[in-house]
Amino acid sequence: MSRSLGIVYGLEGKNEETLVQFQKAPEIQLQVLGSEHPNVATSYTNIGNVYSQQGKYQFSTRTASIRVLGSEHPDVADLYNNTGGEYDSQGKYEQALVQHQKSLEIRLRVFGSQHSDVARSYSSIANVYNAQGEYEDALLEHQKSLDMRLRVLDSEHPHVAASYSNIGSVYQAQGKYDEALLQHQKSLEIKLRVFGSEHLDVADSYHNIGNVYTEQGKYTEALI
């Protein structure tokens, strides 16, 4: 019941009430289920996610989840990935890379080298490199992600479109505008076919293309 109430409060944006309810859950679960039950790990993760939304990075809740689930569980890979994202948002790029690398290593062992979650790890690592201004490394990791997504997902999958967009953003940061436009256009074409013309992801692609034209000083094209 506490977990359900926590979800409801979360949907309403009431983070403090959400946290109170989620904190009740592991107290009960520990008594009834014991400390090694996966539901206990889920409760710790929920608490950590609320703290993250508040900008309070409570890594101890993630550590508790890892202890319960074991080091080779896919959810642990997700926890490392989320922690890496939190470090990235704080500008702590080296710590972020360590966490994303841990996530990648688990996913490679659990899923093998051809899996969409592995592609997601490469993309996360690339985003950190991009934030650091290490564009060639970012392009390398994004290309790994794209190549894998093309192999394991349909070529019209939204994640493939996301990869093209990510690569376009790196080219844009390098000032390689023609390459950036080509990648953003590929992303847009997929999104139009998948979502239709009235979708927020399509709007994002138009926005990205407009930004490239603006940086080139092509204001008429940016407005179209």
N, C-alpha and C positions, 0 to 999 in steps of 0.2 A: 504493500500500500504506500509506503514512504517513497519508494522509487517512482511509482505512478504519479503521486502528487508532485514529486520533483520534476518530472517530465512536463506536467501541465504548467507548473510555475515557469519552467524554462521557456515554453512556447509563448508565454505571456510576457517574457522579458523580465520576470521578477527573480533576479539572480540570488538575492539574499535568501528568499523563501526557498528557492531551488536548493541552495546549499544546505539549509537546515534539514530539509527532507532527505536529501541524498546522504547526509551524515548519519541519519538515524538508521539507514539500511544496513551498513556493515556492522553496526553494534548488535543488531538483532541476528544477522546472518552468522556472525562469529559464534554466537551462543548456540544457534540451532544447527548450522551446517559445519562449523569448524573452520579453521583458518586456511585450509587448502582447497576450498571449494571455488570453482570458477566464478560463481555469482559474487563472491566476495571481491574478486579481482575486478569484475565489472563495476561494482559499486565504487571501488577506489578510483577507477578510471573516470566515472561520471563526476566524482568530486573534483578530480584534476581538471576536467574539461571546463567546469564552472569557474574554477580559479583562473584558468587560461583566458576565458572570456572577460574576466575582470582585470586582466593584466597582472595577476598574481600567480607566478609560476611555481606551483607546488610539486616539485619533482619527486618528493617523498611518496606521494600517492601513486605515482607511476612505478616507483621501486617496489612498493607493496604488491602491485599487480604482477610484476615480473617474478617476484618470489613465489607467488601462488601458481602462476601458469607454467613456469619453467622457461628456460632460455631459448627453446626452439619453437615456441608457439607463434603462429602467424599474428596473433593479437599483440604479442610482444614486439614484433617488427613494426606494427602500427604505432605502438607506444613510442618506440625510438624515433620513428618518423615524425610523430607529433611533437616530441621534445625538440627534435632538430628544427622544426618550424618555429617553435617558440624562441629558441636561441637566435634563429635567423631574424625574427622580428625585433629582437633586441640589439641587432648588429653584432652579435657574438658569433662570427662566421666560422671560426675554427672549431668551436664547440658544436656548432650546427653540423659541420661536415662529419665530425666524429659520430654523432648520433645517426645521421643518414647512412653513413657507412655501415654501422651496426645493423640498421634495418635492412640494408641491401644484402649483407652477408647471410642473415637469417632467411630472407626470402629466396636467395639462391639455393641454400641448402634444403629448404622446405619444398619449394615449387620447381626448382630447376632453372635453367637459364632462359627458358622461353615462357614467360608468364607476364600478364599485364601488371601485376604488383611489382615485379622487378623493373619493368619500364617506368613505373611510378617513382621508384627509388632513384633511377637515373635522372628523371626530370627534377626531383627535389634537389639532388646534388647540383644539377646544372643551374638551378635558380640561385643557389648560394654563390656559385662561381660568378654568375652574372651580377649579383649584388656587390661582389668584391671588385668588379671590373675586369675579371679574368675571362675575357670573352671567348678566347679560343677553347679554353677548357669547358666553358659553358656550352659552346656549339658542339663539342665532341660528345658531351653527355646527353644533350638534347637529341643529337642524331642517333645515339644508341637507343634512346627511348622511342623515337619515331620508327626506326628500323624494326624494333621488336613489336611495336603496336601494329605495324603493317603486316607482320607475320602472324600474330596471334589474334588480332581483331580484324573486323571487316574494314576495308579501305575507306568506307563511309562512316566510320565510328567517330563520335564526338571527341574521343581522346586523341584520335589521329589529327583532327582539326586543331585541338589544343596544342599538339606538338608543333604543327606548322606555325601557329601563332607565336609560340614560345621562341622558335628559331627566328621568326621575323623580328621579334622584340630585341633579340641579341644583335642582329644585323643593324637594326635601327640605332642601338646604342653605339655601334662602331661607326656610324655614319655611312653605312653601305645601304643606301636608300632603295636602289633598284632591287637588290636581293631581298630587302625587307618587304617591299611591296609584293613581290612574287610570292613570298611565303604567306603573307596575310591574305592575299587573293585566293590561294589554295584553301586556306582555312575557311574563308567566306563561302567559297563554292560548296564545300562539304556541308556547312551549316545551313545554307539555303536549301540544299537537297534534303537534308535530314529534318530540319525544323520548319521550313517555310520562311517566308519573308517577315513575318510578324513575331519575332522571338528576340529575347534579350541577348542571347549569344550572337545572333546576327548583328544586332546593334553594336555589340562590342567590337566585332570585326570592322564594321564601317568606321567606328571611332578610331581604331588602331590605324586604319588606312589614312584617315583624315589627319592624324597626328604626324604620320610620315610626310605627307604633302606639306603640312604646316612647317615642319622643320626644314623642308627644302625651299620654303618661301613660295610654294605654289598654292596660293591662298584660294584661287578660284576652284581648283580641283578639290581642295580640302572642304569647301563649302558644298560641293555637289553631293 
